[in-house]
Amino acid sequence: MPRASTLIDPFTAVAEPKRRQLLGTLGQREMPVSDIICELGWPQVMVSKHLAVLRQVGLVSVRRDGRRRIYNVNADNIKPIYDWAKTFEKFWDHNLSRIKQRAEAAAKQSKPTLHKEKP
């Protein structure tokens, strides 16, 4: 089966872990490419390649500031990904509740009982 193009939609584009990391970095603030390179420690070619994919699917935008290009996250275009992932929140909440219950039960069982010394 041929690999799906990363340019089809945002879901396919964010399937790549490096692009998710790049989006997370840009989610903090808008940045020029040079700042992204410093922040992530990646080669310029890698940053540019991933930014191009994210731009083509509409997850990031770019504006010129003199000679620099400033990149920013397009939050409106990320919302469908969030909305889709949010449908699974009930499973996370359920699992967290179970983990909490197990931890509390284990803590209760391992709690030492205090014995008074007899004179």
PyMOL commands that set and color helices and strands:
alter all, ss='L'
color gray80, all
select helices_A, chain A and resi 10-13+17-26+33-40+44-56+75-86+89-110
alter helices_A, ss='H'
color red, helices_A
select strands_A, chain A and resi 31-32+60-65+68-73
alter strands_A, ss='S'
color yellow, strands_A
deselect
rebuild
show_as cartoon
